[in-house]
Amino acid sequence: GDSKSASIAGASILAKVSRDRYMEKLDAEYPKYGWAKNAGYLTAAHLEAIDKYGICKYHRPSFLKNHFNTQLSLI
């Protein structure tokens, strides 16, 4: 839709900027998860931080279910 509609393209840019700013705020509160860099995506470094520090109030446990199930199967 971005290439076919200027309003969709504009909304996409605004959403990305808004999310980037939100991730910077989360990163300031919980820097160990690297949110300013990973934008909340489950990068290898982000998953390592979750394994090391656990989750915080901003993580969605249901979104991490597959990761935790994999970790449990290794035990």
MOQUI-V431168 format. One record per backbone hydrogen bond with DSSP energy under -1.0 kcal/mol. NH is the residue of the N-H (numbers start at 1). CO is the residue of the C=O. E is the energy in kcal/mol with one decimal. If there is no record, write none. Layout:
# MOQUI-V431168
nh:co:e
NH:CO:E
NH:CO:E
This chain:
# MOQUI-V431168
nh:co:e
5:1:-1.7
9:5:-2.3
10:6:-2.6
11:7:-2.3
12:8:-2.3
13:9:-2.0
14:10:-2.5
15:11:-2.5
16:12:-2.1
17:13:-2.5
18:14:-2.4
19:15:-2.6
20:16:-2.7
21:17:-2.2
22:18:-2.2
23:19:-2.8
24:20:-1.9
25:21:-1.8
26:22:-2.4
27:23:-2.5
28:24:-1.8
29:25:-1.6
30:26:-3.1
33:30:-1.5
34:31:-1.4
37:34:-1.1
38:34:-2.5
39:35:-2.0
41:38:-2.3
43:41:-2.2
47:43:-2.6
48:44:-2.2
49:45:-2.0
50:46:-2.2
51:47:-2.4
52:48:-2.2
53:49:-3.4
54:50:-2.3
59:56:-1.4
63:60:-1.1
64:60:-1.1
68:64:-2.5
69:65:-2.6
70:66:-2.0
71:67:-2.3
72:68:-2.6
73:69:-1.8
75:72:-1.1
